[in-house]
Amino acid sequence: MRKFWFISKLQYKIREGKKGLKETYDFLAPNYDYSKYLFCTRWIEKAEEKIVNKWLGELSSPVIDVGCGTGRYAVKIAGMGISVIALDLSLEMLKMAKKKKGNKILPVLADAECLPLKADSCGGVICTLAFNHLFSPVSAVYEFRRVLKKTGICIMSSFNKALLRRFKQKLNLPYAYMPFRTKNCGPTLIYEVGHNEEELKGLFQKAGFRIKAIEFCPVPISKLGIFRKLTLLFVFKLGFTVRKLVTSLEAGSLRLDKYSP
Ligand SMILES: C[S@@+](CC[C@H](N)C(=O)[O-])C[C@H]1O[C@@H](n2cnc3c(N)ncnc32)[C@H](O)[C@@H]1O
């Protein structure tokens, strides 16, 4: 297994698996919101927020923000008077989120693929720019559905697979990895992949969700040579309401024993 990868002569450490993700986000956390190296993340967030913000009003208490990071949405949702469970794999990212909204959010260190919540306990699930890091998105979607109340809504955003792949090809990156770097975190590659619309529709519908909306989100990119190509990098969001109907029983393997139509 390779330990390093070179991009323009710069050596990137490859941090494998969930452990690698957790370690990297722990290092990124102190500078995550402001690092000059994460300018691309800021562009993507800005464009994505234009769409996601429109849906926040449909969430009801309590909301679980899965892969909440430094609390970009958790903080906003708590500000709307909704109680928020902010869940993340990285303790340091959670600490940053907690700092921003004190006792208004409940930080939980856990894995999106195995939520430590009771069934039918949430009025909303939000998962933004974290789904793309999941090794088992199927397990996560079933977990989203399990914890959501019948009337709940799930908002998620991820990268467009084809466009992300093109971006990676441009940078000569291995398919399943994305580069990250801040002052505290040397050049690192961690697992991150995109999804296409059909894949996501299938995934959520199989788990019993009804799709309310799928929106593509063009990211306006600067005039910088290589990044101009990134205009093609979209973030898209899906809105779902839960439908605990027969479809869920047809869906197969995961946790279906817990559901009754
Ligand atoms: C790019 S950040 C996005 C943070 C936030 N949702 C936002 O949109 O600003 C991705 C976050 O997902 C978290 N993450 C990655 N895999 C995870 C998993 N399996 N379970 C929970 N959190 C995870 C990372 O620790 C990181 O904080």
The ligand as an SDF file (V2000), in Angstrom:
LIG
                    3D

 27 29  0  0  0  0  0  0  0  0999 V2000
  -16.0320   18.5980    4.7960 C   0  0  0  0  0  0  0  0  0  0  0  0
  -16.5050   18.4260    6.4790 S   0  0  0  0  0  0  0  0  0  0  0  0
  -18.1610   19.0380    6.3740 C   0  0  0  0  0  0  0  0  0  0  0  0
  -18.6430   19.5970    7.6800 C   0  0  0  0  0  0  0  0  0  0  0  0
  -20.0380   20.2220    7.6860 C   0  0  0  0  0  0  0  0  0  0  0  0
  -21.0650   19.2380    7.4690 N   0  0  0  0  0  0  0  0  0  0  0  0
  -20.1520   21.3060    6.6490 C   0  0  0  0  0  0  0  0  0  0  0  0
  -20.8820   21.1190    5.6810 O   0  0  0  0  0  0  0  0  0  0  0  0
  -19.5060   22.3360    6.8130 O   0  0  0  0  0  0  0  0  0  0  0  0
  -16.7590   16.6720    6.6350 C   0  0  0  0  0  0  0  0  0  0  0  0
  -17.0070   16.2370    8.0780 C   0  0  0  0  0  0  0  0  0  0  0  0
  -17.5050   14.8990    8.0520 O   0  0  0  0  0  0  0  0  0  0  0  0
  -16.9530   14.1990    9.1410 C   0  0  0  0  0  0  0  0  0  0  0  0
  -17.0350   12.7690    8.8690 N   0  0  0  0  0  0  0  0  0  0  0  0
  -16.4040   12.0500    7.9220 C   0  0  0  0  0  0  0  0  0  0  0  0
  -16.7560   10.7570    7.9910 N   0  0  0  0  0  0  0  0  0  0  0  0
  -17.6360   10.6550    9.0220 C   0  0  0  0  0  0  0  0  0  0  0  0
  -18.3640    9.5600    9.5870 C   0  0  0  0  0  0  0  0  0  0  0  0
  -18.2520    8.3110    9.1270 N   0  0  0  0  0  0  0  0  0  0  0  0
  -19.1710    9.8130   10.6290 N   0  0  0  0  0  0  0  0  0  0  0  0
  -19.3030   11.0790   11.1360 C   0  0  0  0  0  0  0  0  0  0  0  0
  -18.6390   12.1330   10.6250 N   0  0  0  0  0  0  0  0  0  0  0  0
  -17.8200   11.9280    9.5840 C   0  0  0  0  0  0  0  0  0  0  0  0
  -15.5350   14.7300    9.2290 C   0  0  0  0  0  0  0  0  0  0  0  0
  -14.9380   14.4790   10.4880 O   0  0  0  0  0  0  0  0  0  0  0  0
  -15.7490   16.2100    8.9420 C   0  0  0  0  0  0  0  0  0  0  0  0
  -15.9450   16.9510   10.0950 O   0  0  0  0  0  0  0  0  0  0  0  0
  1  2  1  0
  2  3  1  0
  2 10  1  0
  3  4  1  0
  4  5  1  0
  5  6  1  0
  5  7  1  0
  7  8  2  0
  7  9  1  0
 10 11  1  0
 11 12  1  0
 11 26  1  0
 12 13  1  0
 13 14  1  0
 13 24  1  0
 14 15  1  0
 14 23  1  0
 15 16  2  0
 16 17  1  0
 17 18  1  0
 17 23  2  0
 18 19  1  0
 18 20  2  0
 20 21  1  0
 21 22  2  0
 22 23  1  0
 24 25  1  0
 24 26  1  0
 26 27  1  0
M  CHG  2   2   1   9  -1
M  END
$$$$
